[in-house]
Amino acid sequence: MNSIATRVATESGGKYVRQLCKHWSHKLHTEVDGDTGTVTFPSAVAVMAADEGGIAITITGEKREDVEGLTDVVARHIDRFAFREAPLAYDWQWQEA
């Protein structure tokens, strides 16, 4: 498995996670539990957990290129909901298994 992660600074992380999961729920399987959300894409899974300081995001999948491609998709969508403070800073780092 390949995993990439980042932490995005924002005080509205829980709101953005819920909005993003609701947005994607029309086409993808999503789960929301408070300020934590999971989105299952065809080739990877994104897990987002918000707290008062930001959102921790991890994307995991079989193919490294699929996982890497989703970093931009997730960031663009969060920035769309965070338009008042966008663009947010994303520093994606590959995670060791």
C-alpha positions, 0 to 999 in steps of 0.5 A: 500500500502507498500512503501520503499525508498532510496537515492543513492549518484551518480553524474550520476543518470540521466544517470543510470535512463534512461539506466535502464528504456530503459533496462527494456522497452523490458519486462515491462512498463516504462516511462522516463521524463528527469531524472525521470523514472517509471518502472511498475513491475507485483506486484509493481511500482518503481519511480526513480528521479535523480538530481546532487547528486543522485537518489531517489528511491521509490518502492510501491506495495500491498504486502510487500514481493514483494516490499522488493524483488524488492529492490535487483533487482533494486539495482543490475541493477543500480549497473550494469550500475554504474560498475565504482563506484559500489557497491553504498550504498542503505539504504532502509527505509519503508515509512508510508502511 
